Every structure is written in structure tokens, then in C-alpha cells.
């Protein structure tokens, strides 16, 4: 028997990355079957596209040459064919012709979910101490990415219309006064049905935010990272133009989207449309990480898009989620309306209802509410405090992200009933 | 029209990562059809497992619940089912019972190819200035990973049996004298049919190298990263035990392997077996990068392994590559034997023949030989100088990595004939 060796000395970068709540939560969601999870960001099980996948797969594997092409290595940038189809798809969403997108082919990059694009942007852009401006609340996994590269994350005042342009400008002015404007490199926004708030960035704010980023790009460019992961999950309300569409020169906004929510997360195909001068750096970095996401999945998805199965599937998915959204809002009315001080957002798309409790009721992993909800009442949610970048003491700690993605309408009702019982006991 | 914005200020980390040769080469290989590529690390086209994939896919998609499970998000660590099957597979390779592997389930991690595992290890372990010891030549993509985190890469004397234990010990002693032993965190080795040299680390060196790593782990652990990507591509010669098998305590060797070479690179499924105290850090980092590789592919591959299709496919693949290896060696004899000062390695597995020219004949991208080979003679190879970590002036610059992976036996013969013509003109 050998003696125990000395400890592994981990990198500083690892120390930046505190334990990621996402891994904890996903593990719980996948493994813990005894609890009704309103926490999981998983997608609707029933509408997962088995038939569509089978059809696209048959087409792919019946063509021997195409099948071999798909089973072979691809490129770092991703399949030319899928990139062409995504380009057409994006143009449809934008309501313009593909030729009018104003981008070269290589400005569209395929990644392992849009998460990898978000991560790559942080890697190539942010040094420790560099600044990213975010909404509050915002997507908690991305806050982990910012921590992971040692960035400073500053929250801009946010209301029902998302980040306020005026507050954004005030924040930038303050940072300039403090001599920190040169460290501001990124503004991160979830522009459609935000995770966690369910809100859209107001249409009239989109152009001004791009303008503000340009105006304050004094010594270095301030890029806007538009996370449009939920764009296609629209249940009612208008189809808003992207923030990216306001960036006529295509040099300020990085646009990311994914097929995880609208088709199947198990394929892990996301994409980004990026300024020309970011293509090389992002590919260098992606070359180091994996030199290309799964080529097979890209070819499969190309068949899905080309056959028209994608468009019909998105309609189905939206119908399924609309029903679930309505089930959650009805359950909120049914079980929470008479609990004093409880409010919630009515989302027009996405997967989440954002609920606020009276300010004295904490919702964090360590809170009495979370413990009694998960252990006594058998229901789980994502604590709202995970979705803020401020030091813990300065965060709102009385909110919850409730997902209607994974449960059936009946399960949603059951989960909301359980949660209301836990909340009622805590208020 | 808006004025041009100021430049994007990229991170220091991006600056560490010089342009990756891998992306350039893969792009060439996939797109450039006019040239016979002996450069591409792509796999044999004809033996790509279309039938096997179809069978596994039918099984997967005919079971509605299993199909939905596969299309849903997975976990950061990867599918439990595939991880269990890989465990059994690894035990078979090691010639022991799965229970005797001496690892907990979570010590086996699934990644996007083994490349992602290599990248993750660098991320969580290495700060700028930390030291990794490597063979010379070694896998050039991994040298890019080391550069990408700002690590110092030191080459240990290497011969036909791989890294010399004595030289490894001398290098560590020298580093201790220089006060740099505390910065040594990693020893990287391709243990089977190395990319690029085609050589195996000699059996009698495997145990001693693990012992040396343990002995010199004075203040921090020195980990050994065993890259066994080509282990299953064995055409003749003995099946060697892994380096990892010599690490009885399972705390010093990180073992990585992939299904890219033995099954299909388009699926991008690789794995690592890691010391217990690296599991958390690697998952934290992978959570940030993608919170899990493609779950669908993991379920597909689980069916491939479980059905026995994998084992029979590996036999087929090895038969195909054996024929190609023989074709390349025969062509080398045919076209190069009479060129003075040209020698090459006879590999017993893997995808590469490593060829040395007279020392005055440079082979780099900028060299006359590379230019005339690719433009006049229509053949491409990987310049050997990419596979060394030393400053360019100190590297051997007269070698070539010749891949027999992607061409047919006839194409190999054609490529070798073209290459010999170019070499003959340059000698």
C-alpha cells in the first residue's frame, strides 16, 4: 500500500468557479423522482420529437454517403449545410431575406447548446476584473460563467420591461467617473421571456440599448450578448424584433439561440451569430475545447429543418407549453391568491413563472421554506437569489423561479398546491 | 451609417492560444477535395458504422420512453447507463472484473470527445507558468491546450519506447534545483500508438512512470494524463496494460479514451476516468462549458455497446486499418526506400506513420517541401515540427506525420507516390 499523495493544487480559475447550482439542480431533477420539481429547466417530456427524429434519421441513414458524412468528424465552425439552413431560419424569424442578414457565412457558429457559445464569449473576452453588465434577476448559469473567468458583474436597474436604458447609461457614466469604463466589455441580456423572470426586453428599449453600447465604446468595444434561447417559445403577445436587428453594422451584438427548447435538448445544438472580428478568436477557443460539436446531430437537425418537421414541431411545442403556462397561472390564482404579499409575473412565452413572496420570507437552499417545500411538501423550485449578481446580503431573497416545462398540467397543479401549503406555513 | 466602433479587446487567455493548426487542417481536409490528404486525422470513411447506427437507432426510437429520455437534457457527468457500460468495457480492456476497477461510478465522466476531457483538465489544473511534461514529439492539439492556459511545456527525452523514466527523473531533479518543482502539475502521455509517432510507451516503463510521479509529488500532486485514444486500434503486437492500471490507489493517473476512432467521431463521445478529488472540479468546469454533452448520442452509443455491435465493429475497423497500415508501409518501401536518409516507424496500431527526412529538409507549412507537395504534387501531410513543444529553433523540423486513416489503400499508394516525388526533389 502506498502512502496518500499530497493534494491536487487546482488552478486559480477553478477557484473562481464556485460550485455550479445548475449541476446540482439538473442532477436532482433527473434522479429525484419522489419530488414534484418546478425547478428543472428540462423541457416538456410528452412533446419531445420522437416521430420527427425517426423521420429525419431514416432520411439520413438511408443515404449511405450522407450517413457516413454525418458519422465523420465535422469542422470547428459546424456543418455548412446546417449553418445555411439556420441562416434561412433566422432570416424568417427576422422577417427578412437571408441575403439581407448582412453576415458572412462564417459569422454563424454551431455550438454544444447555446451554453457553449455563452461560455466561449466569456473565455475570449473577459479577463479577471473585466466588467459585464446584467439585468437583475438574470440567467443564473451565465452568472456562473462570469464568475468562472473572474469577471466583475454589475447589475443595472431592471423593471417589467427589462434593463432600463437610462439606468444603463447612468451605470456607464458612474463607471467612467470611477475610471472603470475601460474594463466594461459586455452587456448580457435575455431578450425573450427571460429565464427567470419570464419578461421580454421592451421593444422600444432594444434600439437604444445597442446605441448606448456603441456610444460608450470609447477605447474598446462594448459588446451586447443577446441570449434569445426562448425566442421561439411564444404563446401570445407580439413577435418582437431581436436586439441584434438593431445592430445595422453587425459589429456590436452577439446573438445566440438554441434548438434545445424548440426541438430537443438531448441533441445539444445551439448557435451564435457574431461580429466578424470575433469569429477567429471563438474558433481558436472552440478548437481547443472540442474542435467541433457533434457533427451527426448537426446533420440530423439539418434534415429536420429542411423537411419542414421543425416548423410543425414548434407549433406543437408552443401549444403544449401554452396549456402548461395556463395551468400554472390558474394554479397560482387558485392556491396563492389569498396569501398576502404574493405576486407573480404572467409570461407570454418561455418556461417560467417568477413569483415574489413577502420580503421577510427567504427562499434559498438553506431557508426554512426550501427545506419544508422539498422535504415535507415534496416540491422543488429554483431560489430567486441565485439569479442575482450582487453580494448575497444585497440580493432580493424572497423570490422563486417556477418552471412549467417538465410537469404535466396535473403535475403543475399538484406542485403549486404543495408549494402554496409550504408558503402558507412560512408567511 | 454609423462610424466604425473601436476594436474588441480580447482576453489574455485568448492571446495565449495561437491559431490552432487543428482547425486549419480539419477545414482543409473536409473542404479540399483536389489534394490527397495524408494529413487529416479523419477516420476511414468506408468502415463508418452506418448499419450499426441504424440498428441502435431503431432500438432507441422504437421505445418511446427511451427515445424521449435520450432527447431530453442529460446530466453534466453523462448518462448513467452509458457510464455503466463504459465501466464494463474498460474492465474488459483491463482484463479484470468491473468491481475490481477500484473506482466510484462518478469517477467516470463522459465528454465531447476525449478532447474536451483534455481541455477540462488543463482548465482546472494549470495556471499560467505551471508546468506540464510531455514527450517529443507529442499530440499537437494538446500542445495548443497547454498554450491556451499559459502553461510551460517541457519536453522529456523520448526514444522508441516513449518517454524515458530516467530522463523524466532527471528533468524533475533539474526543475527542483531550479526551484520550479512546485509548478509541475502534469505529465502528459499518449500511451498507445501515439499521435504522431505511432509508438507505444514501453510496457516496462509504465509502472516506473507512475512511481516517479508519486515520488516527486512533494508539495502538490503531479498527475499523469494518459491519453489512450488509439488503444483499441491494435493491428498486431501485444495488448499492453494501461498506465492507469499501475496506479493502484487511483489517485495519480487520469485516463482518457474516446469512441471517435473505434466507432464514429461524428458522435463526439469520449470519456475520462479521474481521481476522486478531480470529479467535482471537472464537473464545475464542464457545467460552465455546456452542462453535459449530447445525451442523445450517449444513449445511442449505450445501445451500440449493449447489443454487441460495438465489439464486432471494432474488429472490422481494425481489419480495415491493418490493410491501410500495410498499404502505407508497402508504399513507403516502394517509393522512399532509395531516397537517402529517409526513415519511418512501423506502427502496430493507430492511424499514423511517422517519417523522418534528412535533417536539412524542412517540412513546415512555410517550407519548400510543403508548398511543392500541396501545390505541385497534390498531397498534404502534417509537418512534424507542430508536434514539438520547444521554441521553433530547437525543434526537429524534418519530419512528417502521415495518416493512413482517411484514404483508401489505392489513395494511400497514390499519396505516397506523390509525396516521394516531392521529397525526392527536395533532398
Interface residues (C-beta under 8 A of the other chain):
Chain A: X2 X4 X5 X6 X7 X8 X9 X10 X11 X12 X13 X14 X17 X18 X19 X20 X22 X23 X26 X27 X30 X41 X42 X43 X45 X46 X48 X49 X50 X53 X54 X57 X61 X64 X67 X68 X70 X71 X72 X73 X74 X75 X76 X112 X113 X115 X116 X119 X123 X124 X125 X126 X127 X130 X141 X144 X145 X148 X149 X185 X214 X217 X218 X219 X220 X221 X223 X248 X249 X251 X252 X260 X264 X265 X266 X267 X268 X275 X277 X278 X280 X281 X283 X284 X285 X287 X288 X289 X290 X291 X292 X293 X294 X295 X296 X297 X299
Chain B: X2 X4 X5 X6 X7 X8 X9 X10 X11 X12 X13 X14 X17 X18 X19 X20 X22 X23 X26 X27 X30 X41 X42 X43 X45 X46 X48 X49 X50 X53 X54 X57 X61 X64 X67 X68 X70 X71 X72 X73 X74 X75 X76 X77 X112 X113 X115 X116 X119 X123 X124 X125 X126 X127 X130 X141 X144 X145 X148 X149 X185 X214 X217 X218 X219 X220 X221 X223 X248 X249 X251 X252 X260 X264 X265 X266 X267 X268 X275 X277 X278 X280 X281 X283 X284 X285 X287 X288 X289 X290 X291 X292 X293 X294 X295 X296 X297 X299
